[in-house]
Amino acid sequence: MLKNRYSGSLLHFALAVIAALTCISFSFQNKKPEVTRPNFLFFLVDDLGWADIGAFGSSFYETPNVDALAGRGMKLTSGYAACPVCSPTRASILTGKYPARMKTTDWFGAPQPETVGKHWTKSKPLLPAPYLEEMPLGEVTIAEALKDKGYKTFFAGKWHLGKEGNWPENQGFDINKGGYWAGSPRGGHYFTPYENPRLPDGPTGENLTDRLANETISFIESQKSAPFFAYLSFYSVHTPLGAPQDLIDKYTEKKKRLGLEDKWGKEDQNKVRLNQCLPVYGAMVESMDKAVGKVIAALKTNGLDKNTVIIFMSDNGGLATSEGHPTSNLPLRAGKGWLYEGGIREPMIVHWPGVTKTGSVSDATVISTDFYPTILEMAGLPPMPGQHIDGKSMVPLLKGKAKPRGPVFWHYPHYGNQGGSPGSAVRAGDWKLIEFYEEGRQPELYHLKNDLGEQRNVYKQNAAKAAELTKMLANWRNEVRASLPSKNPAAGK
């Protein structure tokens, strides 16, 4: 009897084990493979012009590392910043929204209507539109969205999106190296001492651009498990101009060897540079390129290059019409602070390993608001409802299945330090309309495919197209509730 009960127990035990193993086997067979999320490395260069990179046409500045990146990924030749000055574009990248929608339409620190009396624009026909001097904390940044899904987030360099309490660590970044309210280097400019509350001074002679690269590399080396979002936002190539002396000497000799002399033209009332040959600026560009190369090399050294998306762009056009006129944006017109192509079209590159076709080039229109939804889709994450409402994912484009994005818009209701006037613009297809707010100034219409340099205003000859874009621009301003400039009672005084 005892033996029979024991035998029965063994039988039940054996059946239970078999059933358990069957369930485990079935579970493994039906379990979806875990998706490895990509890392993201975003390079943002300050004031770098569209033509300042060898891959985009420069023959004076030497940028072998960025050129190589373009050769491995996709070069986007119609990539735009959402504003011709820095802070608004920076906010658009992080939020996926147009600056006009957020009321962040000028660089933070520019005059408000009530303070313009102390500014050089005090006698201009218009008062600037009021604007917020911080990126609102209520916005869910791309860093916050990624951090919420397990990403480690890192920021290095220029922030310029608000005072203390609105710095990177308050907007989703785990680590902040050098980001605070300032829009340009303080202290020793591009060399220590930095006088930066988020970046301790380095040894004597240390270069800021190189230091930021090293901080980014240290972060990359520390990431062994969680995916990361590293945002290296250079202070370069913003004024005050400065670079390692050996590089300045190199470009001084190069300028002499090539027999180059400064050439000048006129943009409205401003002198505009017509060629690239300023040695210190060339040195700054190459210094930035070397830093980019170091960080990309660190990805490979740490075995992360095959699973890291690299994005490269600038926050506005090159400085060509004031403040030392360090570069030329030709064949584009004007530069930083202007609604012409030289002020808003940027050198943009995306390398998505295994996805973007090597050495591919696209002239599809994209803009800085598009990065937010693009990054989410690349990471396999759902959209953020109500957040990146002005962005369109570039994923189909990067996969070689481009679809027209639709129109893109700009709203800059301010007088730029570089000579630009208050206005708005829209690009739809190959057509671009610019409306200026000063009374009596006529709108301008350009066909960019036939006139990239915006030299032939065809507004009067194309009344139907002009009317179409005028209505499109007006509807958009109403939708985003764009703030407008007002008449200046002190005009002409």
C-alpha positions in Angstrom: 0.0 0.0 0.0 2.8 2.4 0.9 4.6 1.5 -2.2 1.6 2.2 -4.4 1.1 5.7 -2.8 4.8 6.4 -3.3 4.6 5.4 -6.9 1.5 7.6 -7.5 3.4 10.5 -5.9 6.3 10.0 -8.3 4.0 9.9 -11.2 2.3 13.1 -10.2 5.6 14.8 -9.6 6.9 13.7 -13.0 3.8 15.0 -14.8 4.1 18.3 -13.0 7.7 18.8 -14.0 6.9 17.9 -17.6 4.0 20.5 -17.6 6.2 23.2 -16.1 9.0 22.6 -18.7 6.4 22.7 -21.5 5.1 26.0 -20.2 8.7 27.4 -20.0 9.5 26.2 -23.5 6.3 27.7 -24.8 7.0 31.0 -23.1 10.5 31.2 -24.5 9.2 30.4 -28.0 6.6 33.1 -27.9 8.6 35.8 -26.0 9.4 38.8 -28.3 13.1 39.5 -28.5 14.2 42.5 -26.5 14.7 45.6 -28.6 18.1 47.4 -28.1 17.4 51.1 -28.1 19.9 53.3 -29.9 22.0 55.9 -28.1 21.9 59.5 -29.4 24.8 61.9 -29.8 23.6 65.4 -30.8 26.2 68.0 -31.9 24.9 71.5 -31.9 27.3 74.2 -33.1 26.7 77.9 -32.3 26.6 80.3 -35.2 28.1 77.9 -37.7 27.1 78.9 -41.3 25.6 76.5 -43.9 28.8 76.8 -46.1 31.3 76.6 -43.2 31.8 72.8 -43.6 33.8 71.2 -46.4 31.0 68.8 -47.1 28.7 71.8 -47.7 31.1 73.8 -49.9 33.9 75.4 -47.8 37.3 75.3 -49.4 39.1 77.4 -46.7 38.0 75.8 -43.4 39.2 72.3 -42.9 36.6 69.9 -41.3 37.7 66.3 -42.1 35.7 64.8 -39.2 32.4 66.4 -40.0 33.0 65.7 -43.7 33.6 62.0 -42.8 30.3 62.0 -40.8 28.5 63.3 -43.8 30.1 60.5 -45.9 28.8 57.9 -43.5 25.3 59.3 -43.1 22.8 61.6 -44.8 23.5 65.2 -45.7 20.4 67.3 -45.5 21.0 70.3 -47.7 17.6 72.0 -46.9 17.8 71.7 -43.2 16.6 74.7 -41.3 16.8 76.3 -37.8 13.4 77.6 -36.5 14.9 81.1 -36.0 17.8 83.2 -37.3 19.1 83.6 -33.7 20.1 81.1 -31.0 17.8 80.7 -28.0 14.6 80.2 -30.0 16.1 77.5 -32.2 17.5 75.8 -29.1 14.1 75.7 -27.5 12.5 74.4 -30.7 14.9 71.4 -30.8 14.2 70.5 -27.2 10.4 71.0 -27.4 9.4 70.2 -30.9 7.5 73.5 -31.0 7.9 76.7 -33.1 9.3 79.6 -31.0 6.3 81.7 -32.0 4.0 79.2 -30.3 6.1 79.4 -27.0 6.6 83.2 -27.2 10.4 82.6 -27.2 11.1 84.5 -30.4 14.4 86.3 -29.6 17.7 85.4 -28.0 17.3 85.6 -24.3 18.6 88.9 -23.1 17.5 90.9 -26.1 15.5 94.1 -25.5 11.8 94.0 -24.5 9.4 96.7 -25.6 9.8 98.4 -22.2 13.6 98.3 -22.3 14.3 99.2 -25.9 14.9 102.9 -24.8 18.3 101.8 -23.7 19.1 99.9 -26.9 20.4 101.0 -30.3 17.0 100.2 -31.8 15.3 102.8 -29.6 14.4 105.1 -32.6 13.4 102.3 -35.0 9.9 102.4 -36.5 8.7 99.4 -34.4 8.9 98.2 -30.9 9.9 94.5 -30.7 7.2 92.0 -29.8 7.3 90.9 -26.1 8.9 87.5 -25.6 9.6 85.0 -22.8 13.2 84.9 -21.6 13.2 81.3 -20.6 12.1 78.0 -22.1 9.0 77.2 -20.0 9.4 74.5 -17.4 6.0 73.2 -18.4 7.4 71.9 -21.7 8.3 68.2 -21.7 11.7 68.3 -23.3 13.1 65.5 -25.4 15.6 64.9 -22.6 12.7 64.4 -20.1 10.8 62.1 -22.5 13.9 59.9 -23.0 14.9 60.0 -19.3 11.4 58.8 -18.4 12.0 55.7 -20.6 15.3 54.7 -19.0 17.8 56.9 -20.9 20.7 58.5 -19.2 20.9 62.2 -20.3 23.9 64.4 -20.6 24.4 68.0 -21.5 27.6 69.9 -22.2 28.2 73.5 -23.4 25.9 76.4 -24.2 22.4 76.4 -22.8 21.1 80.0 -23.0 17.5 79.0 -22.3 16.9 80.8 -19.0 18.2 81.8 -15.6 19.0 79.5 -12.7 16.1 77.2 -12.1 15.7 76.8 -15.9 19.1 75.1 -16.6 19.7 71.7 -18.1 19.3 69.8 -14.8 15.8 71.4 -14.5 14.8 70.3 -18.0 15.6 66.6 -18.0 19.4 66.3 -18.1 21.0 64.0 -15.5 24.4 65.7 -16.0 25.2 69.3 -16.9 28.7 70.4 -17.9 28.8 74.1 -18.6 25.2 75.0 -19.4 23.8 78.1 -17.7 22.2 81.5 -18.7 25.1 82.9 -20.8 25.1 82.8 -24.6 28.8 83.1 -25.0 32.0 82.3 -23.1 32.9 84.5 -20.1 36.2 84.8 -18.2 39.1 83.7 -20.4 36.7 83.3 -23.3 37.7 80.1 -25.0 40.3 79.3 -22.5 40.3 78.7 -18.7 39.3 80.5 -16.4 35.8 80.0 -17.6 33.8 81.8 -14.9 31.1 79.2 -15.4 29.1 78.0 -12.5 28.6 74.6 -14.1 32.1 74.0 -15.4 35.1 74.1 -13.0 38.3 75.7 -14.4 40.8 73.4 -16.0 44.6 73.7 -16.1 46.2 76.9 -17.6 45.8 76.9 -21.4 42.9 74.5 -21.5 40.6 75.2 -24.5 36.8 75.2 -23.8 35.9 73.4 -27.0 38.3 70.6 -26.3 37.2 70.5 -22.6 33.6 70.0 -23.6 34.5 67.1 -25.9 36.5 65.5 -23.1 33.5 65.8 -20.7 31.3 64.2 -23.3 33.8 61.3 -23.7 33.9 60.8 -20.0 30.1 60.4 -19.9 30.2 58.0 -22.9 32.8 55.9 -21.2 30.7 55.6 -18.1 27.6 54.2 -19.9 27.8 50.4 -19.8 24.1 49.4 -19.7 21.4 52.0 -20.1 21.0 53.8 -23.4 22.0 57.5 -23.5 21.2 60.9 -25.0 24.4 63.0 -25.1 23.9 66.6 -26.2 27.1 68.5 -26.9 26.2 72.1 -27.5 29.4 73.9 -28.4 29.9 77.6 -27.5 32.0 77.7 -30.7 31.9 79.4 -33.1 30.2 82.3 -31.4 32.0 85.5 -30.6 34.3 86.5 -28.9 36.6 84.8 -31.4 39.4 82.7 -30.0 41.2 79.5 -30.8 44.5 77.7 -30.1 47.4 79.7 -31.5 48.8 77.0 -33.6 45.6 76.7 -35.6 45.4 80.5 -36.0 48.9 80.5 -37.3 48.0 77.7 -39.7 45.1 79.7 -41.3 47.1 82.9 -41.3 49.7 81.1 -43.4 47.0 79.4 -45.5 45.4 82.8 -46.3 48.8 84.2 -47.4 49.7 81.1 -49.4 46.4 81.2 -51.3 46.7 85.0 -51.9 43.3 85.7 -50.3 42.1 89.1 -49.4 38.9 90.1 -47.6 36.0 90.9 -49.9 33.0 92.9 -49.0 29.5 93.7 -50.2 26.4 95.4 -48.9 23.3 93.9 -47.3 20.8 96.7 -46.8 22.8 99.1 -44.6 25.3 96.5 -43.4 28.6 95.5 -44.8 28.6 91.8 -45.6 31.6 89.4 -46.0 31.8 87.8 -49.4 34.6 85.2 -48.8 35.9 82.9 -46.2 39.4 83.8 -45.1 39.5 85.0 -41.5 42.3 83.0 -39.8 40.9 83.0 -36.3 37.5 81.9 -37.5 39.0 79.1 -39.6 40.9 78.0 -36.4 37.7 77.9 -34.4 35.9 75.8 -37.0 38.8 73.3 -37.2 39.0 73.2 -33.4 35.3 72.3 -33.3 35.8 69.7 -36.0 38.7 68.1 -34.0 36.4 67.9 -30.9 33.7 66.2 -33.0 36.2 63.7 -34.2 37.4 62.9 -30.7 33.9 62.2 -29.4 33.0 60.0 -32.4 36.3 58.1 -32.0 35.3 57.4 -28.3 32.1 55.8 -29.5 34.1 53.3 -31.6 36.7 52.7 -28.8 33.8 51.8 -26.4 32.0 49.6 -28.9 29.1 52.0 -29.2 29.4 53.3 -32.8 27.1 50.7 -34.3 24.2 51.6 -32.0 24.5 55.4 -31.7 22.6 57.8 -33.9 24.7 61.0 -34.5 23.0 64.3 -35.4 25.0 67.4 -36.4 23.6 71.0 -37.0 23.9 74.7 -36.2 21.4 76.9 -34.3 21.4 79.7 -36.9 23.2 81.1 -39.9 26.8 82.2 -39.9 27.7 85.7 -38.7 28.4 87.7 -41.9 27.0 91.2 -41.5 28.2 92.5 -38.1 30.3 91.8 -35.0 33.5 91.2 -36.9 31.9 89.7 -40.0 33.9 86.4 -39.4 32.4 84.3 -42.2 30.6 84.3 -45.5 27.4 82.2 -46.2 27.5 82.5 -50.0 25.8 81.3 -52.1 23.2 82.0 -49.5 22.1 85.6 -48.8 22.9 87.5 -45.5 23.4 85.5 -42.3 22.6 85.3 -38.6 19.7 87.6 -37.6 18.1 87.7 -41.1 15.2 85.7 -42.5 17.1 85.2 -45.8 18.6 81.7 -46.3 21.9 82.7 -44.8 20.3 83.2 -41.5 18.2 80.1 -41.2 19.6 77.3 -43.4 22.0 75.1 -41.6 24.6 72.3 -42.2 22.6 69.3 -41.1 23.8 65.6 -41.0 22.2 62.5 -39.6 24.0 59.2 -39.3 21.7 56.3 -38.2 23.9 53.2 -38.4 22.4 50.5 -40.5 19.6 52.7 -41.7 20.8 55.9 -43.4 22.4 55.1 -46.8 26.1 55.8 -46.8 26.9 59.1 -48.4 23.3 59.9 -49.2 22.1 63.5 -49.8 18.6 64.8 -49.5 17.2 68.3 -50.4 13.9 67.6 -48.6 12.9 70.4 -46.4 13.3 69.7 -42.6 13.5 72.0 -39.6 14.7 71.9 -36.0 11.3 71.1 -34.6 11.5 67.8 -36.4 14.2 66.2 -34.2 11.9 65.5 -31.2 9.5 63.2 -33.0 12.3 61.7 -35.1 14.3 60.7 -32.0 11.3 59.2 -30.3 10.5 57.1 -33.4 14.1 56.0 -33.8 14.0 54.8 -30.1 10.8 52.9 -30.7 8.9 55.2 -28.3 5.4 56.5 -28.8 4.8 60.2 -29.6 4.3 62.7 -26.7 0.7 64.0 -27.2 0.5 67.7 -27.2 4.2 68.3 -27.1 6.1 68.1 -30.4 3.1 69.4 -32.4 5.2 71.4 -34.9 7.6 68.6 -35.7 7.4 65.9 -38.3 9.4 62.7 -38.0 12.2 62.4 -40.4 12.3 58.6 -40.1 10.8 57.9 -43.5 13.2 60.4 -45.1 16.2 58.8 -43.4 15.0 55.4 -44.6 15.0 56.7 -48.2 11.2 56.9 -48.4 10.9 60.7 -48.4 7.5 62.3 -48.3 6.9 66.1 -48.6 7.0 67.5 -45.1 4.7 70.4 -45.8 5.4 74.1 -45.2 7.8 75.5 -42.6 7.5 78.8 -40.9 9.6 81.5 -39.2 8.5 84.4 -37.0 11.1 87.0 -35.9 9.3 90.1 -34.7 12.5 91.8 -33.7 15.4 93.9 -35.0 18.4 91.7 -35.2 21.8 92.8 -33.9 23.1 91.8 -37.3 20.8 94.2 -39.3 17.7 92.1 -39.9 14.2 93.6 -39.7 11.0 92.3 -37.9 9.2 89.8 -40.2 7.8 86.4 -40.8 8.5 83.8 -43.6 7.1 80.6 -45.0 8.7 78.0 -47.3 6.3 75.7 -49.2 8.0 73.5 -51.8 10.5 75.6 -53.8 8.7 78.9 -52.9 9.6 81.2 -50.1 7.7 84.3 -49.0 9.1 86.9 -46.5 6.8 89.5 -45.0 8.3 92.5 -43.2 6.4 94.5 -40.6 7.8 98.0 -41.2 5.2 100.1 -42.9 5.7 100.5 -46.6 8.2 97.6 -47.0 7.0 95.2 -49.7 6.9 91.4 -49.3 9.5 89.3 -51.1 8.9 86.1 -53.0 11.7 83.8 -54.1 11.8 80.5 -56.0 14.7 78.8 -54.2 15.4 76.1 -56.8 16.0 78.8 -59.4 17.4 81.5 -57.1 19.1 80.0 -54.0 20.8 83.4 -53.3 17.4 85.2 -53.2 18.5 87.9 -55.6 15.3 88.1 -57.7 12.1 89.1 -55.9 9.3 87.7 -58.1 6.4 88.8 -55.9 4.7 91.0 -58.5 5.2 88.5 -61.3 3.6 85.7 -59.3 0.4 87.2 -57.8 -1.4 83.9 -57.3 1.5 82.1 -55.6 2.1 85.2 -53.4 -1.5 85.3 -52.4 -1.5 81.6 -51.5 1.6 81.9 -49.3 0.4 85.1 -47.7 -2.8 83.4 -46.6 -0.8 80.4 -45.4 1.5 82.5 -43.3 -1.4 84.5 -41.8 -3.3 81.4 -40.9 -0.2 79.9 -39.2 0.4 83.1 -37.2 -3.2 83.0 -36.0 -2.9 79.3 -35.1 0.2 79.8 -33.0 -1.0 83.2 -31.6 2.2 84.9 -32.7 3.1 88.1 -30.9 3.6 91.1 -33.2 5.7 94.2 -33.0 4.0 97.6 -32.4 4.5 101.1 -33.5 7.3 102.9 -31.7 6.2 106.4 -30.4 9.8 107.4 -30.3 10.5 106.5 -33.9 12.9 108.8 -35.7 13.7 110.8 -32.5 
